[in-house]
Amino acid sequence: MHGFQEDSMSGFHIQNINMLYLLWVLPVIAGLFIYASYKRRSAINAFVNAGIIDKLKITASSIRRRWKAVLIIMAIAFTIFALTRPGWNPVSRVVHRRGRDVVFLLDVSKSMLAEDLAPNRLERAKLAIRDCVETLRGDRVALVAFAGTSSVKCPLTLDYGFFRMMLDQVGTDSVTRGGTIIGDAVRRTIAEVFDDQDKMFKDIILITDGEDHESFPVEAAKKAGEEGIRILAIGLGDEKEGQRVPITDENGNKTFITYKGSEIWSQLNSKTLYEMATATPGGRYLNVATGDFDLGRIYSELVATAKKKELESETMKSYEEKFQIFLGIAFLLLCLETAMSERKRS
């Protein structure tokens, strides 16, 4: 039981219905009062059996004691109901959402395990994406992972929590085939992630070391540009000497990937990424290489300030919260219980 409930006839509304679970405390308290009454009767019977009941002057009224217990239970019930934040008199208002469609196209090939960025290129990229998502304001986001093939890990959504969960699960085993095919990943993003409407308001944030195995990435970028999609390419890795690609075996021993007996050195291919970005309207290439980069700042400067489309409109109702009334009733009941004496009237 969560969220809120509303009576459409009267406009009565409960904001936090989970608080009603606390009503289970009422029978417990009532049981304690009943048990206390039973213990008092047992004590009185002990005096009767001892033959000294006539020597005692009992001034307490059992009826008044019951009424005091009822008042306490009612006060607790009204307090619990106040915690549900009841309200009425709804006022409707239309909330407009504006934003862009942003797809993070993340390279998860083995070369992204190179450690020229700490702890490695892939983890640094994921950390930057997480930081960027924290700055989002109304933009829909999606996540596509690629290596020798590509996979849509998260479709376009405003649910940033779900996006972060899918991002945490991404690794070099997220796709079924090794290698790097940037062009095919871009083409799949165009075909399966973006819709056919609104030729503007679409961004691909491509994070990779730029290595590509003949998938014609520049031609794919030109196709994206024709569709009104902008590519912001971020190049990671050492562009001059490159870096070896480490692997860890099942015993925790660290070695490096080899090909025909020689260790593979992964380098940043900035030329391809620059040509991809400039092939799209407003595209930008950001050569991070092995330095620091703040994807949140990049988003703020290049995405958040760009034109935005109307994503959706939602009619929401706001209510006048009236929990104060029920708290006031509970307070008056407790005052009445305090003022009521247990003594019998003369």
C-alpha positions as CSV (number, residue, x, y, z in Angstrom):
1,M,0.0,0.0,0.0
2,H,1.7,3.2,-1.1
3,G,1.2,6.5,-2.8
4,F,-2.2,8.1,-2.2
5,Q,-5.8,7.5,-2.6
6,E,-8.6,9.8,-3.6
7,D,-12.3,9.8,-3.4
8,S,-13.3,11.3,-6.8
9,M,-16.7,12.2,-5.5
10,S,-15.7,14.4,-2.6
11,G,-12.1,15.3,-3.6
12,F,-10.8,13.8,-0.3
13,H,-7.2,12.8,-0.6
14,I,-4.7,10.9,1.5
15,Q,-1.0,11.7,0.8
16,N,0.7,9.0,2.9
17,I,-1.7,6.0,3.2
18,N,1.1,3.8,4.6
19,M,0.6,5.5,7.9
20,L,-2.7,3.6,8.3
21,Y,-0.6,0.5,9.1
22,L,-0.1,2.1,12.5
23,L,-3.7,1.5,13.3
24,W,-2.6,-2.0,14.3
25,V,-1.3,-0.4,17.5
26,L,-4.8,0.4,18.6
27,P,-5.9,-3.1,19.4
28,V,-2.6,-3.6,21.2
29,I,-3.2,-0.6,23.4
30,A,-6.8,-1.7,24.0
31,G,-5.5,-5.1,25.0
32,L,-3.2,-3.5,27.5
33,F,-6.0,-1.5,29.1
34,I,-8.1,-4.7,29.3
35,Y,-5.2,-6.6,30.9
36,A,-4.7,-3.8,33.4
37,S,-8.4,-3.9,34.3
38,Y,-8.2,-7.7,34.7
39,K,-5.2,-7.3,37.1
40,R,-7.1,-4.8,39.2
41,R,-10.1,-7.1,39.5
42,S,-7.8,-9.9,40.5
43,A,-6.3,-7.7,43.2
44,I,-9.7,-6.7,44.5
45,N,-10.8,-10.4,44.6
46,A,-7.7,-11.2,46.7
47,F,-8.9,-8.6,49.3
48,V,-12.4,-10.1,49.2
49,N,-11.1,-13.6,49.8
50,A,-8.9,-12.2,52.7
51,G,-12.0,-10.7,54.3
52,I,-10.6,-7.2,54.4
53,I,-12.5,-5.6,51.5
54,D,-14.9,-3.8,53.9
55,K,-12.0,-2.0,55.5
56,L,-10.9,-0.5,52.2
57,K,-12.5,2.7,50.8
58,I,-12.5,2.4,47.0
59,T,-12.9,5.8,45.5
60,A,-12.1,5.0,41.8
61,S,-14.8,4.6,39.3
62,S,-14.4,1.8,36.8
63,I,-16.8,3.5,34.4
64,R,-14.7,6.7,34.4
65,R,-11.5,4.6,34.0
66,R,-13.0,3.0,30.9
67,W,-13.9,6.4,29.4
68,K,-10.4,7.7,30.0
69,A,-9.0,4.6,28.1
70,V,-11.4,5.2,25.2
71,L,-10.3,8.9,25.0
72,I,-6.7,7.9,24.9
73,I,-7.3,5.3,22.1
74,M,-9.4,7.8,20.1
75,A,-6.6,10.5,20.5
76,I,-4.0,8.0,19.1
77,A,-6.4,7.1,16.2
78,F,-6.8,10.8,15.2
79,T,-3.0,11.3,15.5
80,I,-2.4,8.4,13.2
81,F,-4.9,9.7,10.7
82,A,-3.2,13.1,10.8
83,L,0.1,11.4,9.8
84,T,-1.6,10.3,6.6
85,R,-1.7,14.0,5.6
86,P,-5.4,14.1,4.6
87,G,-6.6,17.0,2.5
88,W,-9.4,18.2,0.2
89,N,-10.4,21.2,-2.0
90,P,-8.3,20.0,-5.0
91,V,-6.9,22.6,-7.5
92,S,-5.8,21.3,-10.9
93,R,-2.7,22.6,-12.6
94,V,-0.8,21.6,-15.8
95,V,2.9,20.8,-15.5
96,H,4.9,21.0,-18.7
97,R,8.1,19.0,-19.1
98,R,10.7,20.2,-21.6
99,G,14.0,18.6,-22.5
100,R,16.1,16.8,-25.0
101,D,16.7,13.1,-25.8
102,V,20.2,12.1,-24.7
103,V,21.7,8.7,-25.5
104,F,25.0,7.7,-23.8
105,L,26.8,5.5,-26.3
106,L,29.4,3.7,-24.2
107,D,32.3,1.7,-25.5
108,V,32.7,-1.5,-23.4
109,S,35.3,-3.3,-25.5
110,K,38.4,-4.8,-23.8
111,S,40.5,-1.8,-24.8
112,M,38.4,0.3,-22.3
113,L,40.1,-1.7,-19.5
114,A,43.4,0.2,-20.2
115,E,44.6,2.0,-17.1
116,D,45.8,5.3,-18.6
117,L,42.8,6.8,-16.7
118,A,42.3,5.6,-13.2
119,P,41.1,3.0,-12.4
120,N,40.5,2.3,-16.1
121,R,38.9,4.0,-19.1
122,L,35.5,2.2,-18.6
123,E,35.1,2.8,-14.9
124,R,36.1,6.5,-15.4
125,A,33.5,6.8,-18.1
126,K,30.8,5.3,-16.0
127,L,31.6,7.6,-13.1
128,A,31.4,10.6,-15.4
129,I,28.0,9.5,-16.7
130,R,26.7,9.1,-13.1
131,D,27.9,12.6,-12.3
132,C,26.2,13.9,-15.4
133,V,22.9,12.2,-14.6
134,E,22.9,14.0,-11.3
135,T,22.7,17.3,-13.2
136,L,19.9,16.4,-15.5
137,R,16.7,18.5,-15.5
138,G,13.9,17.0,-17.5
139,D,15.9,15.3,-20.3
140,R,15.1,11.8,-21.3
141,V,18.2,9.5,-21.2
142,A,19.1,6.2,-22.7
143,L,22.1,3.9,-22.5
144,V,23.6,1.8,-25.4
145,A,26.7,-0.4,-24.8
146,F,28.8,-1.5,-27.7
147,A,31.9,-3.5,-28.6
148,G,31.8,-6.1,-31.4
149,T,28.1,-5.6,-31.3
150,S,25.7,-3.2,-29.6
151,S,23.0,-3.6,-27.0
152,V,20.3,-1.1,-25.8
153,K,20.6,-1.3,-22.0
154,C,18.1,1.4,-21.2
155,P,15.6,2.9,-23.5
156,L,14.8,6.6,-23.4
157,T,13.4,7.4,-20.0
158,L,12.9,10.0,-17.3
159,D,13.5,7.4,-14.6
160,Y,17.0,8.3,-13.7
161,G,17.1,5.7,-10.9
162,F,16.5,2.9,-13.4
163,F,19.1,4.4,-15.7
164,R,21.7,4.4,-12.9
165,M,20.9,0.8,-12.0
166,M,21.4,-0.3,-15.6
167,L,24.6,1.7,-15.9
168,D,26.0,0.0,-12.8
169,Q,25.5,-3.4,-14.5
170,V,27.4,-2.5,-17.6
171,G,30.8,-4.1,-18.1
172,T,33.0,-5.7,-20.8
173,D,30.7,-8.7,-20.7
174,S,27.6,-6.7,-21.5
175,V,27.8,-7.5,-25.2
176,T,28.3,-10.9,-26.8
177,R,31.2,-10.2,-29.1
178,G,34.5,-8.5,-28.8
179,G,36.0,-5.8,-31.0
180,T,34.8,-2.3,-31.6
181,I,32.2,-1.3,-34.2
182,I,31.3,2.3,-33.5
183,G,29.4,2.8,-36.8
184,D,27.0,-0.1,-36.2
185,A,26.3,1.2,-32.7
186,V,25.4,4.6,-34.0
187,R,23.1,3.1,-36.7
188,R,21.4,0.9,-34.1
189,T,20.8,3.9,-31.9
190,I,19.2,5.9,-34.7
191,A,17.0,2.9,-35.6
192,E,16.0,1.6,-32.2
193,V,16.4,4.3,-29.6
194,F,15.3,7.6,-31.1
195,D,11.8,8.1,-32.5
196,D,11.1,9.3,-36.0
197,Q,9.6,12.6,-34.8
198,D,11.4,15.9,-34.0
199,K,14.5,16.1,-36.1
200,M,16.0,18.4,-33.5
201,F,16.5,17.9,-29.8
202,K,18.5,14.7,-30.1
203,D,22.0,14.1,-28.8
204,I,24.4,11.1,-28.7
205,I,27.2,11.4,-26.1
206,L,29.7,8.9,-27.5
207,I,32.4,7.9,-25.0
208,T,35.1,5.7,-26.5
209,D,38.8,5.4,-27.3
210,G,38.0,5.7,-30.9
211,E,39.3,2.3,-32.1
212,D,37.0,0.9,-34.9
213,H,37.0,-2.3,-36.9
214,E,35.9,-1.1,-40.3
215,S,32.2,-0.2,-39.4
216,F,32.3,3.1,-41.3
217,P,31.7,5.3,-38.3
218,V,31.9,8.6,-40.1
219,E,29.3,7.5,-42.7
220,A,27.1,6.5,-39.7
221,A,27.6,9.9,-38.2
222,K,26.6,11.6,-41.4
223,K,23.4,9.6,-41.4
224,A,22.8,10.8,-37.8
225,G,23.4,14.4,-38.9
226,E,20.8,14.0,-41.6
227,E,18.3,12.9,-38.9
228,G,19.0,16.0,-36.9
229,I,21.0,14.1,-34.3
230,R,24.1,15.8,-32.7
231,I,27.1,13.8,-31.7
232,L,29.2,14.9,-28.7
233,A,32.3,12.6,-28.9
234,I,34.5,12.2,-25.9
235,G,37.9,10.5,-26.6
236,L,39.5,8.6,-23.8
237,G,43.1,7.2,-23.7
238,D,46.7,7.9,-24.5
239,E,46.9,9.2,-28.1
240,K,50.7,8.9,-28.5
241,E,52.1,5.7,-26.9
242,G,48.9,4.0,-26.0
243,Q,48.4,1.6,-23.1
244,R,48.4,-2.2,-22.6
245,V,45.1,-3.9,-21.9
246,P,45.1,-5.8,-18.7
247,I,43.2,-9.0,-17.9
248,T,42.9,-10.9,-14.6
249,D,42.7,-14.6,-14.5
250,E,40.6,-16.7,-12.1
251,N,43.5,-16.7,-9.6
252,G,43.7,-13.0,-9.5
253,N,46.9,-12.8,-11.5
254,K,47.2,-9.8,-13.8
255,T,48.4,-10.2,-17.4
256,F,48.0,-8.3,-20.7
257,I,46.1,-9.2,-23.8
258,T,48.4,-10.4,-26.6
259,Y,47.9,-11.0,-30.3
260,K,50.2,-13.4,-32.2
261,G,52.6,-13.3,-29.2
262,S,52.8,-9.5,-28.9
263,E,51.1,-7.4,-26.3
264,I,48.3,-5.1,-27.7
265,W,48.7,-1.4,-27.0
266,S,45.4,0.6,-27.2
267,Q,45.6,4.2,-28.5
268,L,43.1,6.9,-28.7
269,N,41.9,7.5,-32.3
270,S,41.0,11.1,-32.1
271,K,40.8,11.6,-35.9
272,T,37.8,9.3,-36.3
273,L,36.0,10.9,-33.4
274,Y,36.6,14.4,-34.6
275,E,35.2,13.5,-38.1
276,M,32.2,11.9,-36.6
277,A,31.3,14.9,-34.4
278,T,31.8,17.5,-37.1
279,A,29.6,15.5,-39.4
280,T,26.6,16.3,-37.3
281,P,24.9,19.8,-36.8
282,G,26.5,21.4,-33.7
283,G,28.6,18.3,-32.9
284,R,31.7,18.7,-30.8
285,Y,34.7,16.5,-30.2
286,L,36.2,16.7,-26.7
287,N,39.7,15.2,-26.5
288,V,40.0,14.1,-22.8
289,A,42.9,11.7,-23.5
290,T,44.3,10.9,-20.1
291,G,43.2,14.1,-18.3
292,D,40.2,14.9,-16.1
293,F,36.8,15.7,-17.5
294,D,33.6,16.8,-15.9
295,L,30.7,15.4,-17.9
296,G,28.2,17.3,-15.7
297,R,29.8,20.6,-16.8
298,I,29.9,19.4,-20.4
299,Y,26.2,18.7,-20.2
300,S,25.5,22.1,-18.6
301,E,27.4,23.9,-21.4
302,L,26.4,21.9,-24.4
303,V,23.1,20.1,-23.7
304,A,21.2,22.0,-21.0
305,T,21.6,25.3,-22.8
306,A,20.4,23.8,-26.2
307,K,16.9,24.1,-27.5
308,K,14.4,21.7,-25.8
309,K,11.2,20.1,-27.0
310,E,8.0,19.6,-25.1
311,L,8.3,16.0,-23.8
312,E,5.0,15.6,-22.0
313,S,2.3,17.5,-20.1
314,E,0.8,16.3,-17.0
315,T,-2.3,17.5,-15.1
316,M,-1.6,17.5,-11.3
317,K,-3.9,18.2,-8.4
318,S,-2.8,20.0,-5.3
319,Y,-4.8,19.7,-2.1
320,E,-5.2,21.8,1.0
321,E,-3.7,19.6,3.7
322,K,-6.0,19.4,6.8
323,F,-3.9,17.2,9.2
324,Q,-4.0,20.1,11.7
325,I,-7.7,19.5,12.3
326,F,-7.1,15.9,13.3
327,L,-4.1,16.8,15.5
328,G,-6.3,19.4,17.2
329,I,-9.0,16.8,17.9
330,A,-6.4,14.4,19.3
331,F,-5.1,17.2,21.5
332,L,-8.6,18.1,22.8
333,L,-9.3,14.4,23.6
334,L,-6.1,14.1,25.6
335,C,-6.9,17.3,27.5
336,L,-10.4,15.9,28.3
337,E,-8.8,12.7,29.5
338,T,-6.4,14.6,31.7
339,A,-9.2,16.7,33.2
340,M,-11.4,13.7,33.9
341,S,-11.0,12.3,37.4
342,E,-11.2,8.6,38.1
343,R,-12.8,9.3,41.5
344,K,-16.4,8.5,42.1
345,R,-18.7,11.4,42.6
346,S,-19.9,12.0,46.2
